[in-house]
Amino acid sequence: GFPRTLGQAEALDSICELDLVISLNIPFETLKDRLSARWVHPASGRVYNMDFNPPHVQGVDDLTGEPLVQREDDKPEAVAARLRKYKDAAKPVIELYKSRGILHSFSGTETNKIWPYVYALLSSKIPPVLSDDEN
């Protein structure tokens, strides 16, 4: 997400005025497991997730058959450290937007369960875009 730090939030304030901020609260273990399941094909940048988008053959790229690798920052220990650092950095950002009354938080572990609530909020704030046929 963005902004991740108070400095980024202040820089964003200098170029625009936010009226809505969405925070997704996902359990630490869920995030760690999902990020740790990510593997990439270095030459192309194709990304696989062993839980919900695995390659056809484990450990190899679907198109080239070349080996997949797990980036150092996707290994479980590194992910855990990244998440702790993010939580510490993001806390003042969350508090800033909460104090302005523009923060909307959603909690859960599954996109298809969280998205309808996010969509409803966005739909209430943004008028629908009409096609040329509807104008």
C-alpha positions, 0 to 999 in steps of 0.5 A: 500500500501507499503511503507506507510512511509518515514522510510519504503521507506528508509528500502526498498531502503536498500534491493532493487532498485525500478524502478516502483511505482504505486499510486492509487488516489481514492477519500476520500469519496469512500475509506471511504464508501468502508472501512466502509462497511466491516464486518467480521466473528470473528471466521473465519476471513471471510470478507464481504462488504455490497456494493459488497460482502454482506452475503446472510442474512444481519448481519450473516455469510454465513457458520455458521449463526453467527453474523458479527461484524464491527471492531472498525477501520472500523467504519466511524469515525475511517476510516476517521482518518486512511485515514487522517493519511495515507495521511500525512504519504504517502505524502513524500513517493509519493514525493520521488518516483516522484522526482526519476521519477518512480511514475505512478499515476492512478485516479478513483473510479472503479477497472475495469476502472483503471486496464486496464491502470495499466495493460498496464503500467505493460505489457510495463515494464515486459516481458510476461511469456510464457508457456512451449507450447510457448517456 
